[in-house]
């Protein structure tokens, strides 16, 4: 006798804190590709071209824009944030700027909620946080020297 009610996979209903994923998946191992702990995946954040690597847990249903904003706020609290006037920063993934990609999506008319983190990342990947001086040269943080040229 077939069951009266068949459970179907739930579709993503929207964006925001009420739609955060809660699934647990082992993947390739802790902090590696495919691993989820209550819907959170680990993404490494590298400081510049050869700087230190830190990481953060990101929910897979978070939007790409909110992920980029959370990385920026995470960096603003640390010593790696550009403290000098006229300096800028950018966030790269696979040699593409995430901020430029978000601007492209906005120009194409895509809604902010259409681009989720899970569409671009699978956990264990590395994004690169780069700081540029007012002349456009990349600056790298070192605890001994502070910011210096690459």
C-alpha positions as CSV (number, residue, x, y, z in Angstrom):
1,X,0.0,0.0,0.0
2,X,1.6,3.3,-1.0
3,X,1.9,6.1,1.6
4,X,-0.8,8.6,1.7
5,X,1.6,11.5,1.8
6,X,4.8,11.7,-0.2
7,X,7.4,14.1,1.2
8,X,8.9,16.3,-1.5
9,X,12.1,18.3,-1.2
10,X,11.4,21.8,-0.1
11,X,12.2,24.5,-2.5
12,X,13.9,27.7,-1.4
13,X,11.1,30.1,-0.5
14,X,12.9,33.3,-0.3
15,X,15.9,35.1,1.2
16,X,16.6,36.2,4.7
17,X,17.3,34.7,8.1
18,X,14.1,32.6,8.1
19,X,15.3,30.7,5.0
20,X,18.7,29.6,6.2
21,X,19.6,26.0,5.4
22,X,19.9,23.5,8.3
23,X,21.2,20.4,6.5
24,X,24.2,18.4,7.6
25,X,26.4,16.8,4.9
26,X,29.8,15.1,5.4
27,X,31.2,16.0,2.0
28,X,35.0,15.5,1.7
29,X,35.6,16.3,5.3
30,X,35.5,19.1,7.8
31,X,36.1,22.5,6.2
32,X,36.4,20.9,2.8
33,X,34.3,20.7,-0.4
34,X,30.7,19.6,0.1
35,X,30.8,19.7,3.9
36,X,27.8,21.4,5.7
37,X,27.2,21.9,9.4
38,X,23.7,23.0,9.9
39,X,23.7,24.5,6.4
40,X,27.0,26.4,6.9
41,X,30.0,25.9,4.7
42,X,33.5,27.0,5.3
43,X,35.1,29.6,3.0
44,X,38.7,30.7,3.4
45,X,39.5,34.4,3.1
46,X,43.1,35.1,2.1
47,X,44.7,38.5,2.8
48,X,46.2,39.7,-0.5
49,X,48.4,37.7,-2.9
50,X,50.5,36.0,-0.3
51,X,49.0,37.0,3.1
52,X,47.5,35.0,5.9
53,X,44.4,32.9,5.5
54,X,41.4,33.1,7.8
55,X,38.0,31.7,7.2
56,X,34.4,32.0,8.0
57,X,31.2,29.9,8.1
58,X,28.6,31.0,5.5
59,X,25.1,29.6,5.1
60,X,24.5,28.1,1.7
61,X,21.2,30.0,1.3
62,X,22.8,33.4,1.9
63,X,22.9,35.8,-1.0
64,X,26.2,36.6,-2.8
65,X,25.8,40.3,-1.9
66,X,25.3,39.6,1.8
67,X,28.3,37.3,1.7
68,X,30.5,40.0,0.2
69,X,29.2,42.5,2.7
70,X,29.9,40.1,5.6
71,X,33.5,39.5,4.4
72,X,34.0,43.3,4.1
73,X,32.7,43.9,7.6
74,X,34.9,41.0,8.9
75,X,37.9,42.6,7.3
76,X,37.0,46.1,8.6
77,X,37.3,44.9,12.2
78,X,40.8,43.5,11.6
79,X,44.2,45.1,10.9
80,X,44.0,44.3,7.2
81,X,41.5,47.0,6.4
82,X,42.9,50.0,4.5
83,X,43.3,52.7,7.1
84,X,44.6,55.4,4.7
85,X,42.4,57.7,2.8
86,X,41.9,56.9,-0.9
87,X,42.7,53.2,-0.5
88,X,40.2,50.7,-1.8
89,X,39.6,47.0,-1.5
90,X,38.2,44.2,-3.6
91,X,37.2,40.6,-3.2
92,X,38.2,38.0,-5.8
93,X,37.1,34.4,-6.5
94,X,38.7,32.5,-9.4
95,X,40.4,35.7,-10.6
96,X,37.0,37.5,-10.9
97,X,36.0,40.4,-8.7
98,X,32.9,39.6,-6.7
99,X,32.0,43.3,-6.3
100,X,32.2,43.8,-10.1
101,X,30.2,40.6,-10.7
102,X,27.5,42.0,-8.4
103,X,27.4,45.2,-10.3
104,X,27.1,43.3,-13.6
105,X,24.2,41.3,-12.2
106,X,22.5,44.6,-11.1
107,X,22.9,46.0,-14.6
108,X,21.4,42.9,-16.1
109,X,18.4,43.4,-13.9
110,X,18.8,40.3,-11.7
111,X,17.3,40.5,-8.2
112,X,19.7,40.4,-5.3
113,X,18.1,37.2,-4.0
114,X,18.7,35.2,-7.2
115,X,22.4,34.7,-6.7
116,X,22.9,32.4,-3.7
117,X,26.3,31.4,-2.2
118,X,25.6,27.7,-3.0
119,X,25.4,28.6,-6.7
120,X,29.1,29.8,-6.7
121,X,30.7,28.0,-3.8
122,X,30.7,24.4,-2.5
123,X,32.7,25.0,0.6
124,X,36.5,24.8,1.2
125,X,37.2,27.4,-1.6
126,X,39.3,30.5,-1.1
127,X,38.4,34.1,-1.8
128,X,41.1,36.7,-1.9
129,X,40.8,40.1,-0.2
130,X,43.1,42.7,-1.9
131,X,43.9,46.2,-0.8
132,X,44.9,48.9,-3.3
133,X,46.5,52.3,-2.6
134,X,45.4,55.6,-4.2
135,X,47.6,54.9,-7.3
136,X,46.0,51.5,-7.9
137,X,48.9,49.3,-6.7
138,X,48.2,46.3,-4.6
139,X,49.3,46.6,-1.0
140,X,50.0,43.6,1.2
141,X,49.8,43.5,5.0
142,X,52.7,42.2,7.1
143,X,52.7,42.4,10.9
144,X,56.3,43.6,11.0
145,X,56.2,46.2,8.2
146,X,52.5,47.1,8.0
147,X,51.4,47.7,4.5
148,X,54.0,47.4,1.8
149,X,54.1,46.9,-2.0
150,X,53.7,43.5,-3.5
